[in-house]
């Protein structure tokens, strides 16, 4: 494990860029760079999730949160699945989300993760 400071260490990292409102007008869209690190914090396994918002913040799916730059959540079966679905390839995700859009589904996952801050 690589040391990231006194508070936690990092074991695994994944990064993905998501586009919101890009299907309608790519010039008036919001890109969200999602950076997920598996960390140990105070003896617990956690995810340190950072959201970097680029472009039109109006389409930022977590704009309603005062701090929309990220969250640390406990790692468990539910949050593991949420992170996997958030980072999943578009084609694979489309197979399992029914009639909703990728944009809407991922936005709901992001909002749910923000509410689970640890």
C-alpha positions in Angstrom: 0.0 0.0 0.0 1.2 3.5 -0.8 1.1 6.0 2.0 -1.2 9.0 1.4 -0.8 10.6 4.8 -1.5 9.9 8.4 -5.2 9.4 7.9 -5.3 6.6 5.3 -3.4 4.5 2.8 -4.5 3.8 -0.8 -4.7 0.3 -2.3 -6.6 0.5 -5.6 -7.6 3.5 -7.8 -10.0 3.9 -10.8 -10.8 7.0 -12.9 -13.6 7.5 -15.4 -15.0 10.6 -17.2 -18.8 10.8 -17.4 -20.7 13.2 -19.7 -24.0 14.8 -18.6 -26.4 16.3 -21.1 -23.9 15.5 -23.9 -26.5 13.8 -26.0 -28.4 17.0 -26.5 -25.7 19.6 -26.9 -22.1 18.6 -26.4 -21.0 22.2 -26.1 -23.5 22.8 -23.3 -22.7 19.8 -21.2 -21.0 18.8 -18.0 -18.1 16.4 -17.7 -17.5 14.8 -14.4 -14.2 13.1 -13.8 -14.7 10.4 -11.2 -11.6 9.3 -9.2 -12.2 6.4 -6.9 -9.6 5.2 -4.4 -9.9 2.2 -2.1 -8.5 3.4 1.2 -8.2 2.4 4.8 -9.3 5.1 7.2 -9.2 4.8 10.9 -9.1 1.0 10.6 -12.1 0.8 8.1 -12.1 0.0 4.4 -13.5 3.0 2.5 -13.9 4.5 -0.9 -12.5 8.0 -1.3 -14.5 9.3 -4.3 -13.5 12.7 -5.9 -15.7 14.4 -8.5 -14.1 17.0 -10.7 -16.8 19.1 -12.5 -15.9 20.5 -15.9 -18.1 22.5 -18.2 -21.7 23.7 -17.5 -22.3 23.2 -13.8 -26.1 23.4 -14.4 -26.0 19.8 -15.6 -23.8 18.6 -12.6 -25.9 15.8 -11.1 -24.7 16.6 -7.5 -25.0 20.4 -7.7 -27.5 20.3 -4.8 -24.9 19.3 -2.3 -22.9 22.1 -0.7 -19.6 20.2 -1.2 -19.9 18.5 -4.6 -16.2 17.7 -4.9 -16.5 14.2 -3.4 -17.2 11.9 -0.5 -15.6 9.2 1.6 -18.0 6.2 2.2 -17.6 2.9 4.0 -16.8 0.0 1.7 -19.4 -2.7 1.9 -21.4 -4.8 -0.5 -23.8 -2.1 -1.4 -21.2 0.7 -2.0 -19.0 -1.7 -3.9 -21.8 -2.4 -6.3 -22.6 1.3 -6.6 -19.0 2.1 -7.5 -18.8 -0.8 -9.9 -22.0 0.4 -11.7 -20.9 4.0 -11.7 -17.6 3.1 -13.4 -19.0 0.3 -15.7 -18.6 0.6 -19.5 -21.6 2.2 -21.1 -22.5 -0.9 -23.2 -22.4 -3.2 -20.2 -24.4 -0.8 -18.0 -27.1 -0.4 -20.6 -27.8 -4.1 -20.4 -29.0 -3.8 -16.8 -30.7 -0.5 -16.2 -34.0 -0.9 -18.0 -35.5 2.1 -19.7 -33.6 4.8 -17.9 -30.7 6.6 -19.5 -27.0 6.2 -18.5 -26.9 9.8 -17.5 -29.9 9.5 -15.2 -28.8 6.2 -13.7 -25.3 7.4 -12.9 -26.6 10.7 -11.5 -28.8 8.7 -9.0 -25.8 6.6 -8.0 -23.7 9.7 -7.4 -26.4 11.4 -5.3 -26.9 8.2 -3.2 -23.1 8.0 -2.6 -23.0 11.6 -1.5 -25.7 10.9 1.1 -23.7 8.0 2.6 -20.7 10.1 3.5 -18.6 8.7 6.4 
